[in-house]
Each structure stands twice: as structure tokens, then as C-alpha cells.
Amino acid sequence: MKGGVHVSKARLIYIAVFVVLIVTALLPALAFLPDGMHDGGEI
């Protein structure tokens, strides 16, 4: 049982890190995409 809990905790941490990485990658992309399109359109 303790082993199962340990694996679950490790999985939760892994998922949390994965989510943080995705959010960190998406936030700048979402903020950059409209900016880049607007910049390209204006110039």
C-alpha cells in the first residue's frame, strides 16, 4: 500500500511538472502569436 501511494505521489508530481511545462510553453506562444500576426500585418 505504501508503495502504491509513493507511485501515485510520484505520478502526481510528474503530471504537475508536465502541466507546468505545457502552460509555460503555451502562455508565451498564445501571447506571441497574436502579437506576431499583428506586427506582421502592420509591417
N, CA, C and O atoms as a CHARMM CRD file, in Angstrom:
* protein
*
  172
    1    1 MET  N      0.85000  -1.20500   0.00000 PROA 1      0.00000
    2    1 MET  CA     0.00000   0.00000   0.00000 PROA 1      0.00000
    3    1 MET  C      0.88500   1.25500   0.00000 PROA 1      0.00000
    4    1 MET  O      0.63300   2.21600  -0.72800 PROA 1      0.00000
    5    2 LYS  N      1.92400   1.21500   0.83600 PROA 2      0.00000
    6    2 LYS  CA     2.81300   2.38600   0.89200 PROA 2      0.00000
    7    2 LYS  C      3.47000   2.60300  -0.47300 PROA 2      0.00000
    8    2 LYS  O      3.62200   3.73600  -0.92900 PROA 2      0.00000
    9    3 GLY  N      3.85700   1.50000  -1.11500 PROA 3      0.00000
   10    3 GLY  CA     4.48100   1.61100  -2.43700 PROA 3      0.00000
   11    3 GLY  C      3.51800   2.23600  -3.42600 PROA 3      0.00000
   12    3 GLY  O      3.90800   3.09700  -4.21300 PROA 3      0.00000
   13    4 GLY  N      2.24400   1.80500  -3.39300 PROA 4      0.00000
   14    4 GLY  CA     1.24500   2.35700  -4.30800 PROA 4      0.00000
   15    4 GLY  C      1.07700   3.85500  -4.08200 PROA 4      0.00000
   16    4 GLY  O      0.98100   4.62300  -5.03900 PROA 4      0.00000
   17    5 VAL  N      1.04100   4.26800  -2.82100 PROA 5      0.00000
   18    5 VAL  CA     0.88700   5.69100  -2.50900 PROA 5      0.00000
   19    5 VAL  C      2.09000   6.46000  -3.03800 PROA 5      0.00000
   20    5 VAL  O      1.95100   7.56100  -3.57100 PROA 5      0.00000
   21    6 HSD  N      3.27900   5.86600  -2.88600 PROA 6      0.00000
   22    6 HSD  CA     4.50500   6.51900  -3.34000 PROA 6      0.00000
   23    6 HSD  C      4.45700   6.71300  -4.85800 PROA 6      0.00000
   24    6 HSD  O      4.81000   7.77500  -5.37000 PROA 6      0.00000
   25    7 VAL  N      4.01800   5.67400  -5.56300 PROA 7      0.00000
   26    7 VAL  CA     3.93600   5.75200  -7.03000 PROA 7      0.00000
   27    7 VAL  C      2.91900   6.81300  -7.43200 PROA 7      0.00000
   28    7 VAL  O      3.15200   7.57600  -8.37000 PROA 7      0.00000
   29    8 SER  N      1.78400   6.86300  -6.71900 PROA 8      0.00000
   30    8 SER  CA     0.74600   7.84800  -7.03300 PROA 8      0.00000
   31    8 SER  C      1.29500   9.26600  -6.83500 PROA 8      0.00000
   32    8 SER  O      1.05000  10.15500  -7.65000 PROA 8      0.00000
   33    9 LYS  N      2.04100   9.46200  -5.73700 PROA 9      0.00000
   34    9 LYS  CA     2.60300  10.78500  -5.45500 PROA 9      0.00000
   35    9 LYS  C      3.59700  11.16500  -6.55400 PROA 9      0.00000
   36    9 LYS  O      3.60300  12.29900  -7.03300 PROA 9      0.00000
   37   10 ALA  N      4.42800  10.21100  -6.94100 PROA 10     0.00000
   38   10 ALA  CA     5.41700  10.47400  -7.99600 PROA 10     0.00000
   39   10 ALA  C      4.70300  10.81500  -9.29900 PROA 10     0.00000
   40   10 ALA  O      5.13100  11.69500 -10.04600 PROA 10     0.00000
   41   11 ARG  N      3.59700  10.09500  -9.56100 PROA 11     0.00000
   42   11 ARG  CA     2.84300  10.34800 -10.79700 PROA 11     0.00000
   43   11 ARG  C      2.21600  11.73200 -10.74400 PROA 11     0.00000
   44   11 ARG  O      2.21200  12.45300 -11.74200 PROA 11     0.00000
   45   12 LEU  N      1.68800  12.10300  -9.58700 PROA 12     0.00000
   46   12 LEU  CA     1.06400  13.42600  -9.44400 PROA 12     0.00000
   47   12 LEU  C      2.10100  14.51900  -9.68300 PROA 12     0.00000
   48   12 LEU  O      1.82700  15.51600 -10.35200 PROA 12     0.00000
   49   13 ILE  N      3.29000  14.31900  -9.12700 PROA 13     0.00000
   50   13 ILE  CA     4.36400  15.31000  -9.30900 PROA 13     0.00000
   51   13 ILE  C      4.73700  15.38300 -10.78700 PROA 13     0.00000
   52   13 ILE  O      4.93300  16.46700 -11.33500 PROA 13     0.00000
   53   14 TYR  N      4.83500  14.19300 -11.43700 PROA 14     0.00000
   54   14 TYR  CA     5.19800  14.13300 -12.85600 PROA 14     0.00000
   55   14 TYR  C      4.16100  14.87200 -13.69600 PROA 14     0.00000
   56   14 TYR  O      4.50500  15.64200 -14.59300 PROA 14     0.00000
   57   15 ILE  N      2.87500  14.62500 -13.39000 PROA 15     0.00000
   58   15 ILE  CA     1.78300  15.27600 -14.12400 PROA 15     0.00000
   59   15 ILE  C      1.82100  16.78700 -13.86200 PROA 15     0.00000
   60   15 ILE  O      1.63400  17.58700 -14.77900 PROA 15     0.00000
   61   16 ALA  N      2.06200  17.16300 -12.62400 PROA 16     0.00000
   62   16 ALA  CA     2.10400  18.58800 -12.26600 PROA 16     0.00000
   63   16 ALA  C      3.22000  19.28500 -13.03100 PROA 16     0.00000
   64   16 ALA  O      3.03000  20.38200 -13.55600 PROA 16     0.00000
   65   17 VAL  N      4.39300  18.64100 -13.09200 PROA 17     0.00000
   66   17 VAL  CA     5.53200  19.22300 -13.82400 PROA 17     0.00000
   67   17 VAL  C      5.18400  19.33000 -15.30900 PROA 17     0.00000
   68   17 VAL  O      5.49700  20.32500 -15.96200 PROA 17     0.00000
   69   18 PHE  N      4.52800  18.28200 -15.83300 PROA 18     0.00000
   70   18 PHE  CA     4.15200  18.27200 -17.25200 PROA 18     0.00000
   71   18 PHE  C      3.18300  19.42000 -17.54600 PROA 18     0.00000
   72   18 PHE  O      3.32800  20.12700 -18.54400 PROA 18     0.00000
   73   19 VAL  N      2.19200  19.59500 -16.66400 PROA 19     0.00000
   74   19 VAL  CA     1.20000  20.66900 -16.85000 PROA 19     0.00000
   75   19 VAL  C      1.89200  22.02700 -16.79900 PROA 19     0.00000
   76   19 VAL  O      1.60000  22.91000 -17.60600 PROA 19     0.00000
   77   20 VAL  N      2.80300  22.18900 -15.85600 PROA 20     0.00000
   78   20 VAL  CA     3.51500  23.46900 -15.72200 PROA 20     0.00000
   79   20 VAL  C      4.31800  23.75200 -16.99500 PROA 20     0.00000
   80   20 VAL  O      4.35400  24.88000 -17.48500 PROA 20     0.00000
   81   21 LEU  N      4.96300  22.69700 -17.52100 PROA 21     0.00000
   82   21 LEU  CA     5.75900  22.86600 -18.74600 PROA 21     0.00000
   83   21 LEU  C      4.85600  23.26100 -19.91000 PROA 21     0.00000
   84   21 LEU  O      5.20300  24.14000 -20.69800 PROA 21     0.00000
   85   22 ILE  N      3.70000  22.61300 -20.01900 PROA 22     0.00000
   86   22 ILE  CA     2.76800  22.91400 -21.11900 PROA 22     0.00000
   87   22 ILE  C      2.27100  24.35600 -20.98800 PROA 22     0.00000
   88   22 ILE  O      2.23700  25.09700 -21.97000 PROA 22     0.00000
   89   23 VAL  N      1.88400  24.74700 -19.76800 PROA 23     0.00000
   90   23 VAL  CA     1.37900  26.11200 -19.54500 PROA 23     0.00000
   91   23 VAL  C      2.47900  27.11800 -19.84800 PROA 23     0.00000
   92   23 VAL  O      2.23100  28.14400 -20.48200 PROA 23     0.00000
   93   24 THR  N      3.69700  26.82300 -19.39400 PROA 24     0.00000
   94   24 THR  CA     4.82800  27.73100 -19.62600 PROA 24     0.00000
   95   24 THR  C      5.10900  27.87000 -21.11600 PROA 24     0.00000
   96   24 THR  O      5.51300  28.93400 -21.58400 PROA 24     0.00000
   97   25 ALA  N      4.89200  26.78000 -21.86200 PROA 25     0.00000
   98   25 ALA  CA     5.14100  26.81300 -23.30500 PROA 25     0.00000
   99   25 ALA  C      3.97800  27.48700 -24.03700 PROA 25     0.00000
  100   25 ALA  O      4.18300  28.16100 -25.04600 PROA 25     0.00000
  101   26 LEU  N      2.75700  27.30200 -23.52600 PROA 26     0.00000
  102   26 LEU  CA     1.57600  27.84700 -24.21700 PROA 26     0.00000
  103   26 LEU  C      1.40500  29.34100 -23.95500 PROA 26     0.00000
  104   26 LEU  O      1.07600  30.09200 -24.87300 PROA 26     0.00000
  105   27 LEU  N      1.62200  29.77800 -22.72700 PROA 27     0.00000
  106   27 LEU  CA     1.39000  31.19200 -22.38100 PROA 27     0.00000
  107   27 LEU  C      2.17200  32.13200 -23.29800 PROA 27     0.00000
  108   27 LEU  O      1.56900  33.02100 -23.89800 PROA 27     0.00000
  109   28 PRO  N      3.48600  31.97200 -23.42800 PROA 28     0.00000
  110   28 PRO  CA     4.24200  32.86600 -24.33100 PROA 28     0.00000
  111   28 PRO  C      3.79500  32.69300 -25.77800 PROA 28     0.00000
  112   28 PRO  O      3.73800  33.66800 -26.52800 PROA 28     0.00000
  113   29 ALA  N      3.47500  31.45900 -26.18000 PROA 29     0.00000
  114   29 ALA  CA     3.04400  31.19700 -27.55800 PROA 29     0.00000
  115   29 ALA  C      1.72900  31.93100 -27.82800 PROA 29     0.00000
  116   29 ALA  O      1.57700  32.57500 -28.86600 PROA 29     0.00000
  117   30 LEU  N      0.78100  31.83300 -26.89200 PROA 30     0.00000
  118   30 LEU  CA    -0.52100  32.48800 -27.07400 PROA 30     0.00000
  119   30 LEU  C     -0.34500  34.01300 -27.08000 PROA 30     0.00000
  120   30 LEU  O     -1.04000  34.71100 -27.81900 PROA 30     0.00000
  121   31 ALA  N      0.57000  34.52500 -26.26900 PROA 31     0.00000
  122   31 ALA  CA     0.79500  35.97200 -26.20200 PROA 31     0.00000
  123   31 ALA  C      1.60300  36.42700 -27.41200 PROA 31     0.00000
  124   31 ALA  O      1.47800  37.57100 -27.85000 PROA 31     0.00000
  125   32 PHE  N      2.43700  35.53200 -27.95600 PROA 32     0.00000
  126   32 PHE  CA     3.32000  35.89300 -29.07700 PROA 32     0.00000
  127   32 PHE  C      2.58300  35.78400 -30.41300 PROA 32     0.00000
  128   32 PHE  O      2.79100  36.60500 -31.30600 PROA 32     0.00000
  129   33 LEU  N      1.71900  34.76700 -30.55000 PROA 33     0.00000
  130   33 LEU  CA     1.02600  34.54000 -31.82700 PROA 33     0.00000
  131   33 LEU  C      0.23600  35.77500 -32.28000 PROA 33     0.00000
  132   33 LEU  O      0.46300  36.25700 -33.39000 PROA 33     0.00000
  133   34 PRO  N     -0.68100  36.30200 -31.46100 PROA 34     0.00000
  134   34 PRO  CA    -1.43500  37.48800 -31.90100 PROA 34     0.00000
  135   34 PRO  C     -0.50600  38.68600 -32.10800 PROA 34     0.00000
  136   34 PRO  O     -0.70000  39.46500 -33.04100 PROA 34     0.00000
  137   35 ASP  N      0.49600  38.83600 -31.24700 PROA 35     0.00000
  138   35 ASP  CA     1.44500  39.94800 -31.38300 PROA 35     0.00000
  139   35 ASP  C      2.18800  39.83000 -32.70900 PROA 35     0.00000
  140   35 ASP  O      2.29500  40.79800 -33.46200 PROA 35     0.00000
  141   36 GLY  N      2.70200  38.63000 -32.98600 PROA 36     0.00000
  142   36 GLY  CA     3.45400  38.40000 -34.22300 PROA 36     0.00000
  143   36 GLY  C      2.57500  38.64900 -35.44200 PROA 36     0.00000
  144   36 GLY  O      3.00500  39.29300 -36.39800 PROA 36     0.00000
  145   37 MET  N      1.34300  38.13900 -35.41200 PROA 37     0.00000
  146   37 MET  CA     0.43200  38.32100 -36.54700 PROA 37     0.00000
  147   37 MET  C      0.12800  39.81300 -36.72200 PROA 37     0.00000
  148   37 MET  O      0.10400  40.32600 -37.84000 PROA 37     0.00000
  149   38 HSD  N     -0.10000  40.49300 -35.60600 PROA 38     0.00000
  150   38 HSD  CA    -0.42500  41.92000 -35.67900 PROA 38     0.00000
  151   38 HSD  C      0.77700  42.70100 -36.20100 PROA 38     0.00000
  152   38 HSD  O      0.64100  43.58800 -37.04400 PROA 38     0.00000
  153   39 ASP  N      1.96300  42.35100 -35.68200 PROA 39     0.00000
  154   39 ASP  CA     3.18000  43.02500 -36.11400 PROA 39     0.00000
  155   39 ASP  C      3.39100  42.81600 -37.61000 PROA 39     0.00000
  156   39 ASP  O      3.65100  43.76200 -38.35400 PROA 39     0.00000
  157   40 GLY  N      3.27200  41.54900 -38.04100 PROA 40     0.00000
  158   40 GLY  CA     3.46200  41.22500 -39.45600 PROA 40     0.00000
  159   40 GLY  C      2.42400  41.92800 -40.30900 PROA 40     0.00000
  160   40 GLY  O      2.74200  42.41300 -41.39400 PROA 40     0.00000
  161   41 GLY  N      1.18500  41.99100 -39.83600 PROA 41     0.00000
  162   41 GLY  CA     0.10900  42.63800 -40.59500 PROA 41     0.00000
  163   41 GLY  C      0.34800  44.13700 -40.72300 PROA 41     0.00000
  164   41 GLY  O      0.11800  44.71900 -41.78300 PROA 41     0.00000
  165   42 GLU  N      0.81000  44.75800 -39.64700 PROA 42     0.00000
  166   42 GLU  CA     1.03800  46.20600 -39.67000 PROA 42     0.00000
  167   42 GLU  C      2.23900  46.54600 -40.52100 PROA 42     0.00000
  168   42 GLU  O      2.22500  47.50500 -41.29100 PROA 42     0.00000
  169   43 ILE  N      3.29800  45.73300 -40.36900 PROA 43     0.00000
  170   43 ILE  CA     4.53300  45.99800 -41.14100 PROA 43     0.00000
  171   43 ILE  C      4.37700  45.30500 -42.49200 PROA 43     0.00000
  172   43 ILE  O      5.27800  45.37400 -43.32900 PROA 43     0.00000
